């Protein structure tokens, strides 16, 4: 990735020099850096708010209840991982956090679940581990808090008016991911 960014900077400088617009390139870089800092600060506040909401949900047991609600579905999707209660709890919490649009809170839970699932894989990802990655990456979101935060920071008066589109697109991405994982696992079984 460092090579990509270095290449983009070098190309910008080369074209800035070639076209005589080097001052404009430098000004755009400084303006972009300032905008990035402003966005980061506004996002930090909003992410702190939603992380606090998640902590309150954890303290009052709402997130545990939400995770329990997903366990029957997850037991059908991940039967081997469901045998270990701690792994199932981590997967359930990961799905719950993703459902609330808290990807930054879901990531450590997903990593913990993946580590627990990888113990029995002997260096090769199992179908269930790949399915966990699909569920974590595609994730159905009821409240897209991160996107709404970005929209609010950009000045949107109604940052949550995207809910129907988010629900539809996230449901479609999870369905497509699950279908692809299922087809690839069947193909793998046929080759064996």
Secondary structure, 3 states (H helix, E strand, C coil): CHHHHHHHHHHHHHHHHHHCCHHHHHHHHHHHHHHHHHHHHHHHHHHHHHHHHHHHHHHHCHHHHHHHHHHHHHHHHCCCHHHCHHHHHHHHHHHHHHHCCCHHHHHHHHHHHHHHHHCCCCCCCCHHHHHHHHHHHHCCCCCCHHHHHHHHHCCCCCCCCCHHHHHHHHHHHHHHHHHHHHHHHHHHHHHC
